[in-house]
Amino acid sequence: MSTFTIRHMRDRDKWPVAKIICLSTSTWYQTHNMGLRFVGGPKTTEFFYDIYHTLPGSYGIVADDDVSHDVLGSCFVHERPTHMSLGIMNVHPSYANRGIASALLRTIIAQAKKIEKPLRLVSSALNLDSFSLYNKQGFVPYCVYQDMEFTVPQGGYEVNLQATPRTRQGTLADLDEIVALEREVSGIERPGDYEHFLTNPDGCWHVSVCDSMDGGIDAVMVSVCNPATTMLGPGCARDAESGSAVLLAELNHFPNHAIVGLIPSACREMVDLGYHLGAKNKELHFAQIIGDTPKINGWAFPTFMPESG
């Protein structure tokens, strides 16, 4: 059995990592009869490397075969002011069950302990191997999310919500209010992420906000549209009313598209809105943490690009 070394990603790893992400993820989805992922092939999954080497505090690690120096597995990491987040983790199917994922995870946990920050992730509730990997190393689930897929009609959804008149496209001038809102709702900060979304240098991000009555912001929702992924999030809201408004606003930014959003199962109003709009549940995910369980003063909406803790 080959041995391996955990190290930071280098420029030359971009293509091997993209291939592993594409192959590993697609294999799991097809094995479980959940359709094909990343239909554009590994060229599309290079997006993960690009984003995690652009956003402040983000980087990747790989498991490098000691003999062939092939990349056997990879994971992305995001160090933020208040916490660390663990991004997409993949191991080449030919090297499964050799302790590669566990070694990658132990490396990240050790870094979180070194900098004395909680470590967060969002992972599939249907992938019990993945859940067991994280659970055995100390992660505790604290929130359940429904992956709801919306098929937005050609003309968008003709639905008017109470908070819709207060909803608009976000701008860079909103950055401080957005950061303050997420600190209040979720107890976390990621100003570098939101600055990137609002300035949109990649041409694939969009942001909606819902203004509050007192001049602040009650909700924010980001979306990404790229060949690798079309998805809502991250975002947060003080209440279901404003959260529903930014959800609808972002959905209507994607007429004639299918788009997935992670909706907190405990937020009955937003789940019911999803059903009213014809959304279908595709999967379930757990938000998990090593550290103190966060108190959510409202509603948080995670995503996978970038990972959202």
N, C-alpha and C positions, 0 to 999 in steps of 0.2 A: 504494500500500500504506500502511495506516495505521501511525502510530508509537504507541508506548506508553511509559508511565512506571511503574516499579516503586515501590510504596509500601506502608506498613503497612495492614492491614485496619482498617476503621471499622465502627461499628454498622450503618450503612446498607448495608454489603456482605454482611450475613448471608444475605439471600435470594438475591442474585445468585450468591454463592459456592456456596450449597446447590444451586442449579440447575445450575451448571457441574459440580460433583462428580457429581451424579446423571446428567446427560446424557453427560458424557465417559466415565465408567466404564461405564455401561450400553451405550454405543455400542461400546466396545472388546470387552466380553464378548459381545454379540450378533453382532458382526462375526466373531468367532472361534468361534461356535457353542458358547458356554459358558453359555448361559442368560441370564435376565434378572436384573439387579442392582437393588437398591433399588426393589422393587416398590411401595413406598408413596409413591414420587415424592420430589421435593425437600424436602417437609415433613420427611421422616425424616432427610435428610442435613444439616439444620440442626444436628443433634447434634454434628457435627464442629466447627462454629464455637463452639458452647456449651462443649464440653470444652476446646478450645484457648484459650478466653478465661476459663477457670476454674482450670486446673492452674497452679501456680507455674512461671514461666519459659517459658510457652507463648504463642505469638502467631501471626499469619498475615500473609502479604504477598500482594499482588495485582499483576497487570499491568493498568493503567488506560489505556484508549484516549485519546489526546491530544485527539481531536476530539469523540467522542460521550460520553466518560467512562464507557463500558460496561466492566464487568470482563471481561477476555478470558481470564484464567488466575489460578490461585491455588495457594498452597502453605502448609502449616503448619510451624512450627518449634518446637523444644523445647530450651531451654537448661537443662541440668542441672548439678549441681556438678562432675561429672567429664567431661562431653562435651556435644556438641550432637547432636540427632537431627532428621532431616528426615522430616516427615510426608507425608500424601497430597498429591500434586501433580496438578493437572488443567488442561487447556487446552480452551477451547470448540472443538469439532470444526471449526467454520467458520473458525477462525484457526490451524489446525495448520500446521506447517512454516514459521512466520514468526519463529522464534527466541525465542518467548515462554518456553517451558520452560527453555531455556538461560539466558535472562536472569534468571529467577527463581532458578535454581540457582547462577549466579555470585554473585548477591547474598547467598545463604546461605553459600556457601563463603567469601566475603570476611568475613562476620561471624564465622565460626568461626576464621578466621586472626587476626582482630582480637583476639578474646578468648583466643586460643592454646589452643583445645580441639579434640580430634578430632571429626570429623563422621561420623555413622553413619546407616545406613538399611537397610531390608529391602525388596527390590523383586522383582518377578516375573522368573523365569528364562525364562518363555515369551514375554514381551513384549520382543522384541529391540530395538525402537526405544527403549524405556525403558532397557534395559540399556546400549545404546550411548550414550545421553545421559549417564548417570552415569559409565560407563567412560571416555569421552573426557575428562571433567573430573577424572579422577584417582581415582575410587573403585575399591577392590580387594576382590573377593569373598573371604570367609574361611570361610563355613559354608553348607551346603546344607540346606534345610528342605523336608519333604514336607507339603503342605497336606492333611491327612487329615480327611475328613468322617465324623463319627460320627452314626448314627441311633440315639438312645438309646431302648430299649424302655420301655413304659409303666411297668413296675415297676423301671426301672433295670437295670444289669448285675449279675447274680448271680455275681460273681467276687470271691474273697477273695485278696488278695495278702499277702505276708509283712509288709509295712509298714503294712497297713491299720489295725491296732489303734492305731498311733501317729498316725493322721491325724484331724484335727478342723478345725472352722471357725476361721479366723483372727480375731483381735480386735485392737483398737488397742494393747493391751498387748504385742503381738508386734512392733510396728513396729521397734524397735531391732534385734532379732534378725534380722528380714527384711532390713533394710538391710545389716547385717553379713554375712549370708549371700551376698547378691548381690555385695557388694564382694569377697568371697573367691572366688566362682565366676566372675564375669564382669569384675571390676575396675571396675565402675561403681556409682554411687550415684544414687538418685532417691527420697529420703524423702518429698518432697511428693506424688509419684504414689501411693505405697503408703498414705500417710495418707488420701488421697482415697478409694482403693478400700476401705479398712477402715472408714471412717466412712460411706461410701456415701450421700452427700447426694442423688445422682441416682436412687437406688432401682434401679439396674441392675447393680451390681457384687457379686461374691461372691468370697471368698478362702478357700482351704484351705491348711493347713500340715501338715507331717509332723514331729513332734517327734523329736529325736535322743535317743540313750540317755543322754547326759550333761546333758540339760536344755535344750539349745539347739534349733535348728530345722535340719533337713536339707533341706527342700524347701518351696517355696511355689508356688501356682498361683492366678492370678486369672481370672475370667471376666466377660464383659459380655453382657447380654441387653437389646437395644434394637431397635426397628423398623429401625434402620439396619444393625445387625450383631449376630450372636450368635456369640461366638468365645471360645476359651480364650486365656489369656495376658494380661499377661506372667507369667513365672515363672522359677524356676531350681531346680536340685537338685544336691546333692553327688554323687549316684550315681543309677543307673537304677532301683534298688529304691525309693527314696523318691520319685523323679520319677514313676514309674508309679503310686504310691499317690495322690499329689495329682492326677494326671491322672484317675484313676478316680473320685476323690471329686468333682471338679468335673463330670465327665460325669454322675454320678448326681444332681447338683443340677438336671439338665435332663431329667427323664423325658419321653418322647414328643416330644422335640425333635431337630432336626438341628443339629449344632454342629461348627465347624471348629477344629482345633488345628494349630499348626505344630510338627512333630516333627523333631528333628535326624536327618538321614539316617544319620549315623554311630552313632547310639544304637540298635543292633540290637534290644536288649531292648524298648525302647518302640515301635519300629516293628512288631515282631512282636506286641506286645500290641494295637496298633491293628488289625492284620489279624485277630487272634483275636476282637476285638470287632466285626468286620464292617466296619471303616472302609474307605473308598475314597479313593485319591489323586485330588485335584481339580486340583492345580497344584504347581509348584515355586517356591521363593523363595531368593534369595541374601541373606545378611547381608553388608553391604559397609561399607567405612570409608575415609576420608581421614585418615591418621595411622598410628601404629604398629598392626600387626595384634595384636589382643588374644589373650591366652592364656586359654582357658576351662578352669577347674579343676573340671569337672563337666559339667553340661548347662544350657543357657539356652533359654528358650521365648519367642520374640517374639510380637508381635501387631500389629494395625493401628489399634486404638482404645484408648488413644492409641498412636501409633507406638512401637516398642520397639527401641531400639538397644542 
